[in-house]
Every structure is written in C-alpha cells, then in structure tokens.
Amino acid sequence: MSDERLTTTPAGIALGPLETIGDGAARNFVLQMRAGRFHGFVVRRGGTVHGYVDRCPHMGLPLAQVLDAYLTPGGDRIACSWHGAIFAVEDGACLGGPCAGQRLTPWPVTVRDGTIVTA
C-alpha cells in the first residue's frame, strides 16, 4: 500500500446515497486504493453532482481547512480557504484569487439510481 496522493479513481465506485450531501452543499471523500490515497469532494446541485480533486491549483493544498467547508457562505461558489481563490461549481474555473486562468482538476462523478458513483 502506498501513501501517494492520487488524482484519479476508477469508474463505478459507489460513494453513497445522493442524500448524504445536502442540496447546495459539498462533501469530502477520501478513498484508499492499492496505488495510494485519493482526496476529492463532491458538490450537489439538486439531482446533479460535480466532483473535483481536493487540491487548489495555486499551491497544491486541499481547499478546505474545515471538513466539508468547500463553498462560499452563499453556497454558490467553491472557495479555497487558504488564499481566497474562488471557483465555479459547474466547471472548476478560477473566477478570482491567485490562480487566475487555472481550474480545479475534475473528478468524474454521476448519480445512478440515487447513488453517487465515480464515472
């Protein structure tokens, strides 16, 4: 088993019921795999989910300093709690802060039969 931090996961891993994430909220997921550990998060918007690798493009740090605190106070954007970068929920594009022109690394996830799964 490796301690390497992974940036991808295989498709078809069930992460849990959609209801484990409140509508308009986000949740952290850590998956231990043979090749290493994957850190990601999922943002829910109704029946749609958006997943990203939990690493800010600015300095490579995880975005949230507090568990599951990935969103701005209004819940409409993703925020890096370290240096204030702001990202679009829909595509991970940096909208402001020290990572202009960059974006979060997508983590393909979808909802299948009420369960969030990797895609």
N, CA, C and O atoms as CSV, one atom per row, in Angstrom:
chain,resi,resn,atom,element,x,y,z
A,1,MET,N,N,0.834,-1.179,0.000
A,1,MET,CA,C,0.000,0.000,0.000
A,1,MET,C,C,0.879,1.242,0.000
A,1,MET,O,O,1.871,1.319,0.725
A,2,SER,N,N,0.501,2.208,-0.820
A,2,SER,CA,C,1.309,3.415,-0.988
A,2,SER,C,C,0.649,4.603,-0.293
A,2,SER,O,O,-0.567,4.616,-0.101
A,3,ASP,N,N,1.445,5.594,0.082
A,3,ASP,CA,C,0.915,6.834,0.637
A,3,ASP,C,C,0.814,7.919,-0.428
A,3,ASP,O,O,0.524,9.075,-0.118
A,4,GLU,N,N,1.054,7.545,-1.681
A,4,GLU,CA,C,0.995,8.514,-2.760
A,4,GLU,C,C,-0.419,9.079,-2.880
A,4,GLU,O,O,-1.397,8.353,-2.703
A,5,ARG,N,N,-0.524,10.371,-3.181
A,5,ARG,CA,C,-1.825,11.007,-3.343
A,5,ARG,C,C,-2.225,10.906,-4.807
A,5,ARG,O,O,-1.534,11.420,-5.687
A,6,LEU,N,N,-3.336,10.246,-5.059
A,6,LEU,CA,C,-3.809,10.009,-6.421
A,6,LEU,C,C,-4.660,11.171,-6.920
A,6,LEU,O,O,-5.204,11.936,-6.123
A,7,THR,N,N,-4.775,11.302,-8.249
A,7,THR,CA,C,-5.606,12.360,-8.838
A,7,THR,C,C,-6.750,11.796,-9.667
A,7,THR,O,O,-7.522,12.557,-10.251
A,8,THR,N,N,-6.872,10.463,-9.727
A,8,THR,CA,C,-7.972,9.837,-10.460
A,8,THR,C,C,-8.448,8.612,-9.686
A,8,THR,O,O,-7.750,8.097,-8.812
A,9,THR,N,N,-9.647,8.160,-10.028
A,9,THR,CA,C,-10.192,6.929,-9.459
A,9,THR,C,C,-10.814,6.119,-10.578
A,9,THR,O,O,-11.176,6.683,-11.610
A,10,PRO,N,N,-10.949,4.807,-10.403
A,10,PRO,CA,C,-11.655,4.009,-11.406
A,10,PRO,C,C,-13.138,4.366,-11.424
A,10,PRO,O,O,-13.675,4.877,-10.441
A,11,ALA,N,N,-13.782,4.095,-12.535
A,11,ALA,CA,C,-15.229,4.311,-12.640
A,11,ALA,C,C,-15.967,3.232,-11.870
A,11,ALA,O,O,-15.458,2.126,-11.688
A,12,GLY,N,N,-17.176,3.563,-11.418
A,12,GLY,CA,C,-18.049,2.570,-10.801
A,12,GLY,C,C,-17.939,2.420,-9.306
A,12,GLY,O,O,-18.562,1.520,-8.743
A,13,ILE,N,N,-17.170,3.265,-8.629
A,13,ILE,CA,C,-17.076,3.192,-7.167
A,13,ILE,C,C,-18.268,3.934,-6.571
A,13,ILE,O,O,-18.452,5.123,-6.828
A,14,ALA,N,N,-19.076,3.236,-5.778
A,14,ALA,CA,C,-20.230,3.861,-5.117
A,14,ALA,C,C,-19.736,4.673,-3.926
A,14,ALA,O,O,-19.054,4.149,-3.046
A,15,LEU,N,N,-20.086,5.957,-3.906
A,15,LEU,CA,C,-19.671,6.841,-2.825
A,15,LEU,C,C,-20.735,6.967,-1.744
A,15,LEU,O,O,-20.425,7.334,-0.611
A,16,GLY,N,N,-21.973,6.669,-2.078
A,16,GLY,CA,C,-23.060,6.736,-1.108
A,16,GLY,C,C,-24.299,7.354,-1.710
A,16,GLY,O,O,-24.262,7.864,-2.830
A,17,PRO,N,N,-25.414,7.313,-0.964
A,17,PRO,CA,C,-26.665,7.899,-1.456
A,17,PRO,C,C,-26.528,9.401,-1.701
A,17,PRO,O,O,-25.790,10.088,-0.996
A,18,LEU,N,N,-27.243,9.900,-2.701
A,18,LEU,CA,C,-27.234,11.335,-3.009
A,18,LEU,C,C,-27.583,12.153,-1.767
A,18,LEU,O,O,-27.052,13.248,-1.582
A,19,GLU,N,N,-28.465,11.638,-0.919
A,19,GLU,CA,C,-28.923,12.370,0.266
A,19,GLU,C,C,-27.822,12.586,1.304
A,19,GLU,O,O,-28.014,13.362,2.240
A,20,THR,N,N,-26.668,11.916,1.161
A,20,THR,CA,C,-25.583,12.144,2.123
A,20,THR,C,C,-24.982,13.542,1.968
A,20,THR,O,O,-24.248,14.010,2.838
A,21,ILE,N,N,-25.301,14.204,0.854
A,21,ILE,CA,C,-24.867,15.591,0.641
A,21,ILE,C,C,-26.126,16.440,0.534
A,21,ILE,O,O,-26.973,16.183,-0.321
A,22,GLY,N,N,-26.259,17.434,1.378
A,22,GLY,CA,C,-27.406,18.329,1.299
A,22,GLY,C,C,-27.413,19.088,-0.024
A,22,GLY,O,O,-26.356,19.379,-0.583
A,23,ASP,N,N,-28.597,19.407,-0.520
A,23,ASP,CA,C,-28.699,20.183,-1.752
A,23,ASP,C,C,-28.017,21.535,-1.533
A,23,ASP,O,O,-28.345,22.251,-0.586
A,24,GLY,N,N,-27.073,21.884,-2.405
A,24,GLY,CA,C,-26.338,23.138,-2.276
A,24,GLY,C,C,-25.143,23.041,-1.341
A,24,GLY,O,O,-24.553,24.059,-0.980
A,25,ALA,N,N,-24.783,21.825,-0.945
A,25,ALA,CA,C,-23.652,21.618,-0.035
A,25,ALA,C,C,-22.567,20.797,-0.730
A,25,ALA,O,O,-22.717,20.407,-1.888
A,26,ALA,N,N,-21.472,20.539,-0.008
A,26,ALA,CA,C,-20.356,19.761,-0.532
A,26,ALA,C,C,-19.902,18.766,0.527
A,26,ALA,O,O,-20.149,18.940,1.721
A,27,ARG,N,N,-19.230,17.716,0.055
A,27,ARG,CA,C,-18.724,16.706,0.989
A,27,ARG,C,C,-17.385,16.159,0.505
A,27,ARG,O,O,-17.174,15.942,-0.689
A,28,ASN,N,N,-16.495,15.945,1.455
A,28,ASN,CA,C,-15.177,15.386,1.204
A,28,ASN,C,C,-15.265,13.861,1.102
A,28,ASN,O,O,-16.050,13.222,1.802
A,29,PHE,N,N,-14.440,13.294,0.212
A,29,PHE,CA,C,-14.317,11.844,0.105
A,29,PHE,C,C,-12.833,11.495,0.037
A,29,PHE,O,O,-12.081,12.100,-0.726
A,30,VAL,N,N,-12.419,10.518,0.839
A,30,VAL,CA,C,-11.060,10.001,0.805
A,30,VAL,C,C,-11.174,8.510,0.502
A,30,VAL,O,O,-11.819,7.766,1.241
A,31,LEU,N,N,-10.548,8.083,-0.583
A,31,LEU,CA,C,-10.603,6.689,-0.990
A,31,LEU,C,C,-9.207,6.085,-0.900
A,31,LEU,O,O,-8.263,6.587,-1.510
A,32,GLN,N,N,-9.087,5.025,-0.147
A,32,GLN,CA,C,-7.815,4.320,-0.044
A,32,GLN,C,C,-7.814,3.213,-1.091
A,32,GLN,O,O,-8.648,2.308,-1.048
A,33,MET,N,N,-6.886,3.288,-2.018
A,33,MET,CA,C,-6.775,2.276,-3.065
A,33,MET,C,C,-5.376,1.676,-3.012
A,33,MET,O,O,-4.492,2.205,-2.339
A,34,ARG,N,N,-5.185,0.596,-3.707
A,34,ARG,CA,C,-3.889,-0.087,-3.685
A,34,ARG,C,C,-2.752,0.852,-4.080
A,34,ARG,O,O,-1.672,0.805,-3.491
A,35,ALA,N,N,-2.991,1.700,-5.068
A,35,ALA,CA,C,-1.942,2.587,-5.585
A,35,ALA,C,C,-1.702,3.814,-4.701
A,35,ALA,O,O,-0.707,4.515,-4.886
A,36,GLY,N,N,-2.587,4.082,-3.755
A,36,GLY,CA,C,-2.437,5.259,-2.912
A,36,GLY,C,C,-3.776,5.763,-2.420
A,36,GLY,O,O,-4.775,5.044,-2.446
A,37,ARG,N,N,-3.784,6.990,-1.977
A,37,ARG,CA,C,-4.992,7.589,-1.409
A,37,ARG,C,C,-5.470,8.722,-2.309
A,37,ARG,O,O,-4.678,9.540,-2.776
A,38,PHE,N,N,-6.787,8.754,-2.545
A,38,PHE,CA,C,-7.400,9.805,-3.353
A,38,PHE,C,C,-8.211,10.717,-2.442
A,38,PHE,O,O,-8.987,10.243,-1.612
A,39,HIS,N,N,-8.030,12.037,-2.599
A,39,HIS,CA,C,-8.806,13.031,-1.852
A,39,HIS,C,C,-9.607,13.848,-2.857
A,39,HIS,O,O,-9.038,14.470,-3.754
A,40,GLY,N,N,-10.922,13.844,-2.706
A,40,GLY,CA,C,-11.781,14.612,-3.594
A,40,GLY,C,C,-12.965,15.158,-2.837
A,40,GLY,O,O,-13.152,14.880,-1.652
A,41,PHE,N,N,-13.765,15.943,-3.540
A,41,PHE,CA,C,-15.009,16.423,-2.938
A,41,PHE,C,C,-16.077,16.516,-4.012
A,41,PHE,O,O,-15.784,16.647,-5.201
A,42,VAL,N,N,-17.323,16.445,-3.564
A,42,VAL,CA,C,-18.476,16.480,-4.451
A,42,VAL,C,C,-19.392,17.602,-3.993
A,42,VAL,O,O,-19.676,17.736,-2.803
A,43,VAL,N,N,-19.859,18.415,-4.953
A,43,VAL,CA,C,-20.821,19.476,-4.706
A,43,VAL,C,C,-22.151,19.027,-5.315
A,43,VAL,O,O,-22.200,18.584,-6.462
A,44,ARG,N,N,-23.227,19.146,-4.536
A,44,ARG,CA,C,-24.561,18.754,-5.022
A,44,ARG,C,C,-25.368,19.982,-5.386
A,44,ARG,O,O,-25.406,20.962,-4.642
A,45,ARG,N,N,-26.012,19.918,-6.535
A,45,ARG,CA,C,-26.965,20.933,-7.008
A,45,ARG,C,C,-28.217,20.177,-7.451
A,45,ARG,O,O,-28.296,19.733,-8.597
A,46,GLY,N,N,-29.194,20.028,-6.558
A,46,GLY,CA,C,-30.390,19.248,-6.877
A,46,GLY,C,C,-30.002,17.797,-7.104
A,46,GLY,O,O,-29.391,17.167,-6.241
A,47,GLY,N,N,-30.359,17.265,-8.276
A,47,GLY,CA,C,-30.026,15.886,-8.612
A,47,GLY,C,C,-28.710,15.752,-9.350
A,47,GLY,O,O,-28.365,14.663,-9.808
A,48,THR,N,N,-27.961,16.859,-9.473
A,48,THR,CA,C,-26.691,16.867,-10.196
A,48,THR,C,C,-25.535,16.975,-9.212
A,48,THR,O,O,-25.641,17.643,-8.183
A,49,VAL,N,N,-24.427,16.310,-9.539
A,49,VAL,CA,C,-23.228,16.402,-8.708
A,49,VAL,C,C,-22.030,16.808,-9.563
A,49,VAL,O,O,-21.945,16.461,-10.741
A,50,HIS,N,N,-21.111,17.543,-8.952
A,50,HIS,CA,C,-19.869,17.968,-9.585
A,50,HIS,C,C,-18.736,17.546,-8.660
A,50,HIS,O,O,-18.743,17.882,-7.475
A,51,GLY,N,N,-17.760,16.812,-9.194
A,51,GLY,CA,C,-16.659,16.332,-8.377
A,51,GLY,C,C,-15.334,16.945,-8.797
A,51,GLY,O,O,-15.102,17.211,-9.977
A,52,TYR,N,N,-14.467,17.167,-7.815
A,52,TYR,CA,C,-13.144,17.733,-8.064
A,52,TYR,C,C,-12.109,17.084,-7.150
A,52,TYR,O,O,-12.420,16.671,-6.033
A,53,VAL,N,N,-10.886,17.002,-7.640
A,53,VAL,CA,C,-9.759,16.594,-6.814
A,53,VAL,C,C,-9.562,17.690,-5.775
A,53,VAL,O,O,-9.608,18.875,-6.107
A,54,ASP,N,N,-9.343,17.307,-4.528
A,54,ASP,CA,C,-9.213,18.277,-3.439
A,54,ASP,C,C,-7.795,18.843,-3.395
A,54,ASP,O,O,-7.005,18.532,-2.504
A,55,ARG,N,N,-7.502,19.678,-4.379
A,55,ARG,CA,C,-6.178,20.300,-4.469
A,55,ARG,C,C,-6.309,21.626,-5.219
A,55,ARG,O,O,-6.731,21.649,-6.375
A,56,CYS,N,N,-5.953,22.710,-4.570
A,56,CYS,CA,C,-6.009,24.024,-5.210
A,56,CYS,C,C,-4.870,24.133,-6.231
A,56,CYS,O,O,-3.738,23.755,-5.927
A,57,PRO,N,N,-5.153,24.644,-7.436
A,57,PRO,CA,C,-4.087,24.781,-8.432
A,57,PRO,C,C,-3.039,25.821,-8.047
A,57,PRO,O,O,-1.962,25.853,-8.643
A,58,HIS,N,N,-3.328,26.666,-7.069
A,58,HIS,CA,C,-2.397,27.719,-6.663
A,58,HIS,C,C,-1.164,27.145,-5.966
A,58,HIS,O,O,-0.039,27.403,-6.394
A,59,MET,N,N,-1.361,26.368,-4.898
A,59,MET,CA,C,-0.218,25.829,-4.148
A,59,MET,C,C,-0.316,24.327,-3.893
A,59,MET,O,O,0.539,23.759,-3.212
A,60,GLY,N,N,-1.342,23.682,-4.428
A,60,GLY,CA,C,-1.467,22.244,-4.267
A,60,GLY,C,C,-2.023,21.796,-2.926
A,60,GLY,O,O,-1.982,20.608,-2.608
A,61,LEU,N,N,-2.540,22.721,-2.141
A,61,LEU,CA,C,-3.117,22.382,-0.836
A,61,LEU,C,C,-4.561,21.929,-0.985
A,61,LEU,O,O,-5.216,22.296,-1.961
A,62,PRO,N,N,-5.079,21.135,-0.038
A,62,PRO,CA,C,-6.516,20.866,-0.020
A,62,PRO,C,C,-7.251,22.192,0.159
A,62,PRO,O,O,-6.736,23.105,0.804
A,63,LEU,N,N,-8.453,22.301,-0.408
A,63,LEU,CA,C,-9.153,23.586,-0.380
A,63,LEU,C,C,-9.723,23.953,0.979
A,63,LEU,O,O,-9.655,25.113,1.386
A,64,ALA,N,N,-10.285,22.976,1.688
A,64,ALA,CA,C,-10.988,23.263,2.944
A,64,ALA,C,C,-10.084,23.033,4.151
A,64,ALA,O,O,-9.423,22.000,4.256
A,65,GLN,N,N,-10.063,24.006,5.058
A,65,GLN,CA,C,-9.355,23.830,6.326
A,65,GLN,C,C,-10.271,23.186,7.368
A,65,GLN,O,O,-9.800,22.637,8.364
A,66,VAL,N,N,-11.576,23.258,7.130
A,66,VAL,CA,C,-12.587,22.652,7.994
A,66,VAL,C,C,-13.310,21.602,7.162
A,66,VAL,O,O,-13.662,21.871,6.014
A,67,LEU,N,N,-13.539,20.415,7.709
A,67,LEU,CA,C,-14.155,19.316,6.978
A,67,LEU,C,C,-15.423,19.754,6.250
A,67,LEU,O,O,-16.328,20.330,6.853
A,68,ASP,N,N,-15.478,19.479,4.966
A,68,ASP,CA,C,-16.624,19.728,4.087
A,68,ASP,C,C,-16.925,21.207,3.839
A,68,ASP,O,O,-17.956,21.516,3.241
A,69,ALA,N,N,-16.065,22.136,4.276
A,69,ALA,CA,C,-16.299,23.575,4.088
A,69,ALA,C,C,-15.651,24.029,2.777
A,69,ALA,O,O,-14.641,24.732,2.782
A,70,TYR,N,N,-16.249,23.617,1.657
A,70,TYR,CA,C,-15.696,23.914,0.330
A,70,TYR,C,C,-16.369,25.102,-0.357
A,70,TYR,O,O,-15.856,25.600,-1.360
A,71,LEU,N,N,-17.495,25.561,0.159
A,71,LEU,CA,C,-18.272,26.568,-0.559
A,71,LEU,C,C,-18.216,27.932,0.118
A,71,LEU,O,O,-17.963,28.043,1.317
A,72,THR,N,N,-18.458,28.965,-0.685
A,72,THR,CA,C,-18.562,30.323,-0.151
A,72,THR,C,C,-19.778,30.377,0.779
A,72,THR,O,O,-20.627,29.487,0.731
A,73,PRO,N,N,-19.873,31.409,1.622
A,73,PRO,CA,C,-21.007,31.484,2.552
A,73,PRO,C,C,-22.378,31.396,1.862
A,73,PRO,O,O,-23.320,30.847,2.433
A,74,GLY,N,N,-22.491,31.924,0.663
A,74,GLY,CA,C,-23.756,31.844,-0.065
A,74,GLY,C,C,-23.979,30.499,-0.740
A,74,GLY,O,O,-25.074,30.221,-1.229
A,75,GLY,N,N,-22.949,29.669,-0.769
A,75,GLY,CA,C,-23.066,28.341,-1.353
A,75,GLY,C,C,-23.028,28.293,-2.868
A,75,GLY,O,O,-23.246,27.237,-3.462
A,76,ASP,N,N,-22.750,29.436,-3.506
A,76,ASP,CA,C,-22.821,29.484,-4.967
A,76,ASP,C,C,-21.483,29.261,-5.660
A,76,ASP,O,O,-21.450,29.099,-6.880
A,77,ARG,N,N,-20.380,29.248,-4.919
A,77,ARG,CA,C,-19.046,29.068,-5.494
A,77,ARG,C,C,-18.209,28.174,-4.578
A,77,ARG,O,O,-18.505,28.019,-3.393
A,78,ILE,N,N,-17.162,27.592,-5.156
A,78,ILE,CA,C,-16.181,26.835,-4.386
A,78,ILE,C,C,-15.097,27.819,-3.961
A,78,ILE,O,O,-14.689,28.670,-4.750
A,79,ALA,N,N,-14.628,27.710,-2.716
A,79,ALA,CA,C,-13.616,28.639,-2.215
A,79,ALA,C,C,-12.448,27.870,-1.616
A,79,ALA,O,O,-12.638,26.864,-0.932
A,80,CYS,N,N,-11.243,28.350,-1.879
A,80,CYS,CA,C,-10.062,27.825,-1.201
A,80,CYS,C,C,-9.886,28.628,0.079
A,80,CYS,O,O,-9.738,29.849,0.037
A,81,SER,N,N,-9.901,27.944,1.210
A,81,SER,CA,C,-9.848,28.641,2.496
A,81,SER,C,C,-8.452,29.150,2.837
A,81,SER,O,O,-8.301,29.889,3.810
A,82,TRP,N,N,-7.431,28.782,2.075
A,82,TRP,CA,C,-6.069,29.216,2.382
A,82,TRP,C,C,-5.749,30.598,1.832
A,82,TRP,O,O,-5.263,31.455,2.570
A,83,HIS,N,N,-6.014,30.832,0.545
A,83,HIS,CA,C,-5.619,32.101,-0.074
A,83,HIS,C,C,-6.752,32.799,-0.808
A,83,HIS,O,O,-6.512,33.745,-1.558
A,84,GLY,N,N,-7.998,32.339,-0.601
A,84,GLY,CA,C,-9.150,33.060,-1.099
A,84,GLY,C,C,-9.516,32.855,-2.559
A,84,GLY,O,O,-10.328,33.615,-3.087
A,85,ALA,N,N,-8.957,31.872,-3.225
A,85,ALA,CA,C,-9.347,31.624,-4.616
A,85,ALA,C,C,-10.806,31.181,-4.671
A,85,ALA,O,O,-11.287,30.476,-3.784
A,86,ILE,N,N,-11.498,31.602,-5.720
A,86,ILE,CA,C,-12.915,31.276,-5.917
A,86,ILE,C,C,-13.059,30.547,-7.243
A,86,ILE,O,O,-12.458,30.940,-8.243
A,87,PHE,N,N,-13.860,29.477,-7.251
A,87,PHE,CA,C,-14.039,28.637,-8.440
A,87,PHE,C,C,-15.510,28.433,-8.753
A,87,PHE,O,O,-16.353,28.436,-7.856
A,88,ALA,N,N,-15.815,28.255,-10.038
A,88,ALA,CA,C,-17.183,27.944,-10.474
A,88,ALA,C,C,-17.496,26.491,-10.118
A,88,ALA,O,O,-16.667,25.602,-10.313
A,89,VAL,N,N,-18.696,26.265,-9.597
A,89,VAL,CA,C,-19.112,24.906,-9.244
A,89,VAL,C,C,-19.214,24.041,-10.496
A,89,VAL,O,O,-18.834,22.870,-10.472
A,90,GLU,N,N,-19.721,24.603,-11.585
A,90,GLU,CA,C,-20.034,23.832,-12.786
A,90,GLU,C,C,-18.811,23.282,-13.515
A,90,GLU,O,O,-18.865,22.175,-14.052
A,91,ASP,N,N,-17.702,24.036,-13.543
A,91,ASP,CA,C,-16.548,23.576,-14.322
A,91,ASP,C,C,-15.201,23.759,-13.617
A,91,ASP,O,O,-14.160,23.446,-14.196
A,92,GLY,N,N,-15.204,24.253,-12.392
A,92,GLY,CA,C,-13.969,24.397,-11.630
A,92,GLY,C,C,-13.069,25.538,-12.058
A,92,GLY,O,O,-11.937,25.637,-11.586
A,93,ALA,N,N,-13.551,26.410,-12.953
A,93,ALA,CA,C,-12.734,27.534,-13.422
A,93,ALA,C,C,-12.492,28.526,-12.298
A,93,ALA,O,O,-13.403,28.836,-11.531
A,94,CYS,N,N,-11.252,29.028,-12.198
A,94,CYS,CA,C,-10.916,30.031,-11.200
A,94,CYS,C,C,-11.548,31.361,-11.614
A,94,CYS,O,O,-11.291,31.870,-12.705
A,95,LEU,N,N,-12.372,31.912,-10.732
A,95,LEU,CA,C,-13.071,33.166,-11.012
A,95,LEU,C,C,-12.412,34.350,-10.326
A,95,LEU,O,O,-12.740,35.500,-10.620
A,96,GLY,N,N,-11.480,34.078,-9.408
A,96,GLY,CA,C,-10.803,35.153,-8.696
A,96,GLY,C,C,-9.789,34.598,-7.728
A,96,GLY,O,O,-9.899,33.458,-7.275
A,97,GLY,N,N,-8.802,35.408,-7.415
A,97,GLY,CA,C,-7.767,34.979,-6.487
A,97,GLY,C,C,-6.463,34.672,-7.198
A,97,GLY,O,O,-6.291,35.035,-8.362
A,98,PRO,N,N,-5.539,34.005,-6.509
A,98,PRO,CA,C,-4.179,33.845,-7.016
A,98,PRO,C,C,-3.999,32.785,-8.106
A,98,PRO,O,O,-2.864,32.497,-8.484
A,99,CYS,N,N,-5.069,32.204,-8.614
A,99,CYS,CA,C,-4.915,31.142,-9.621
A,99,CYS,C,C,-5.626,31.496,-10.929
A,99,CYS,O,O,-6.112,30.608,-11.629
A,100,ALA,N,N,-5.687,32.776,-11.258
A,100,ALA,CA,C,-6.385,33.223,-12.465
A,100,ALA,C,C,-5.947,32.420,-13.687
A,100,ALA,O,O,-4.755,32.185,-13.890
A,101,GLY,N,N,-6.904,32.007,-14.488
A,101,GLY,CA,C,-6.633,31.258,-15.702
A,101,GLY,C,C,-6.494,29.764,-15.475
A,101,GLY,O,O,-6.351,29.009,-16.437
A,102,GLN,N,N,-6.532,29.321,-14.233
A,102,GLN,CA,C,-6.425,27.894,-13.936
A,102,GLN,C,C,-7.792,27.349,-13.541
A,102,GLN,O,O,-8.775,28.087,-13.468
A,103,ARG,N,N,-7.835,26.036,-13.286
A,103,ARG,CA,C,-9.090,25.438,-12.834
A,103,ARG,C,C,-8.802,24.238,-11.954
A,103,ARG,O,O,-7.697,23.695,-11.953
A,104,LEU,N,N,-9.812,23.836,-11.209
A,104,LEU,CA,C,-9.703,22.632,-10.397
A,104,LEU,C,C,-9.649,21.420,-11.317
A,104,LEU,O,O,-10.177,21.456,-12.428
A,105,THR,N,N,-9.011,20.348,-10.855
A,105,THR,CA,C,-8.973,19.108,-11.620
A,105,THR,C,C,-10.295,18.378,-11.434
A,105,THR,O,O,-10.660,18.057,-10.303
A,106,PRO,N,N,-11.030,18.106,-12.527
A,106,PRO,CA,C,-12.317,17.431,-12.378
A,106,PRO,C,C,-12.156,15.996,-11.884
A,106,PRO,O,O,-11.177,15.320,-12.200
A,107,TRP,N,N,-13.123,15.553,-11.116
A,107,TRP,CA,C,-13.232,14.170,-10.670
A,107,TRP,C,C,-14.586,13.690,-11.175
A,107,TRP,O,O,-15.611,14.056,-10.600
A,108,PRO,N,N,-14.623,12.883,-12.232
A,108,PRO,CA,C,-15.900,12.485,-12.834
A,108,PRO,C,C,-16.770,11.672,-11.876
A,108,PRO,O,O,-16.408,10.569,-11.464
A,109,VAL,N,N,-17.920,12.242,-11.533
A,109,VAL,CA,C,-18.908,11.568,-10.705
A,109,VAL,C,C,-20.282,11.764,-11.325
A,109,VAL,O,O,-20.497,12.707,-12.085
A,110,THR,N,N,-21.209,10.873,-10.999
A,110,THR,CA,C,-22.568,10.970,-11.503
A,110,THR,C,C,-23.513,10.366,-10.477
A,110,THR,O,O,-23.076,9.766,-9.496
A,111,VAL,N,N,-24.809,10.526,-10.708
A,111,VAL,CA,C,-25.813,9.901,-9.852
A,111,VAL,C,C,-26.469,8.790,-10.647
A,111,VAL,O,O,-26.994,9.013,-11.737
A,112,ARG,N,N,-26.432,7.586,-10.087
A,112,ARG,CA,C,-27.045,6.428,-10.731
A,112,ARG,C,C,-27.966,5.753,-9.713
A,112,ARG,O,O,-27.515,5.286,-8.667
A,113,ASP,N,N,-29.253,5.709,-10.033
A,113,ASP,CA,C,-30.246,5.079,-9.148
A,113,ASP,C,C,-30.157,5.637,-7.722
A,113,ASP,O,O,-30.239,4.879,-6.755
A,114,GLY,N,N,-29.989,6.956,-7.590
A,114,GLY,CA,C,-29.961,7.601,-6.293
A,114,GLY,C,C,-28.640,7.501,-5.548
A,114,GLY,O,O,-28.546,7.952,-4.406
A,115,THR,N,N,-27.620,6.921,-6.166
A,115,THR,CA,C,-26.311,6.762,-5.537
A,115,THR,C,C,-25.260,7.539,-6.328
A,115,THR,O,O,-25.237,7.507,-7.559
A,116,ILE,N,N,-24.390,8.237,-5.595
A,116,ILE,CA,C,-23.276,8.940,-6.238
A,116,ILE,C,C,-22.205,7.898,-6.549
A,116,ILE,O,O,-21.779,7.150,-5.669
A,117,VAL,N,N,-21.774,7.857,-7.818
A,117,VAL,CA,C,-20.741,6.910,-8.227
A,117,VAL,C,C,-19.692,7.625,-9.066
A,117,VAL,O,O,-19.980,8.624,-9.727
A,118,THR,N,N,-18.465,7.096,-9.030
A,118,THR,CA,C,-17.427,7.644,-9.873
A,118,THR,C,C,-17.722,7.243,-11.313
A,118,THR,O,O,-18.245,6.160,-11.574
A,119,ALA,N,N,-17.377,8.137,-12.247
A,119,ALA,CA,C,-17.701,7.895,-13.659
A,119,ALA,C,C,-16.437,7.735,-14.484
A,119,ALA,O,O,-16.512,7.525,-15.694
